[in-house]
Amino acid sequence: MRSALILLSAVLTGIGAGVLMRLAGSHAAECVLYGAGAFGLAVPFLDRLVAVEAEELPGTPS
């Protein structure tokens, strides 16, 4: 569930970046590259943002 949330959010980030660049007047190939770059940077960022510490999980031994 966590990985699906991270990947979906990263895909939406990449699409948003590509659309914004297209609205700014960039060529389609540049928009794809900007979107791919935004996706690539969003995955590790969101992974750390959604990270759960082992102590916070219910039912895990300390």
C-alpha positions in Angstrom: 0.0 0.0 0.0 2.8 2.4 0.9 4.7 1.8 -2.4 1.5 2.3 -4.4 0.9 5.7 -2.7 4.5 6.8 -3.3 4.5 5.8 -7.0 1.1 7.3 -7.7 2.1 10.6 -6.0 5.4 10.6 -8.0 3.5 9.9 -11.3 1.1 12.8 -10.6 4.1 15.0 -9.8 5.7 14.1 -13.1 2.6 14.7 -15.0 2.0 18.0 -13.3 5.6 19.2 -14.1 5.2 18.2 -17.7 1.9 20.0 -18.1 3.2 23.1 -16.4 6.2 23.1 -18.8 3.9 22.7 -21.8 1.8 25.6 -20.7 5.0 27.6 -20.4 5.7 27.0 -24.0 8.3 24.2 -24.1 8.5 21.6 -26.8 6.8 18.2 -26.1 10.2 16.4 -25.8 11.4 18.8 -23.1 8.1 18.4 -21.2 8.6 14.6 -21.1 12.2 15.1 -19.8 11.1 17.5 -17.1 8.3 15.2 -16.1 10.7 12.2 -15.9 13.1 14.3 -13.9 10.4 15.4 -11.5 9.2 11.7 -11.1 12.8 10.6 -10.4 13.3 13.2 -7.7 9.8 12.7 -6.2 10.2 9.0 -5.5 13.0 9.3 -2.9 11.5 12.4 -1.4 8.1 10.8 -0.9 9.8 7.6 0.3 11.4 9.5 3.2 8.3 11.6 3.8 6.1 8.5 4.2 8.7 6.4 6.1 7.5 4.8 9.3 9.8 4.1 12.2 9.8 0.6 13.6 8.9 1.9 17.1 5.8 3.5 15.7 4.3 0.3 14.2 1.8 -1.4 16.4 2.7 -4.9 17.6 6.4 -4.7 16.9 8.8 -5.7 19.7 11.1 -2.9 21.0 
